Amino acid sequence: MTDAERAKKVRITLPPGAVVNYSKLVEVNAPKGLELIARGLLAGKAAESIFEAVRQAGGTVEYI
């Protein structure tokens, strides 16, 4: 079982000035930084695509 499968929550942190664009459907701007805690099942290819976009923008994804 992976961390994603065990986790009940995920913490997504974006540094100041980060912009995350996911498939031109959702864009998140973080001019002063952002921390988001999402609850529920976040696993699979769609979630990993979003998490990869966060990482490319300089953010972090932590399973908690």
Buried (B, 14 or more C-beta within 10 A) or exposed (E): EEEBEEBEEBBBBBEEEBEBEBEEEEEBEBEEEBEEEEEEEBBEEEBEEBBEBBEEBBBEBEBE
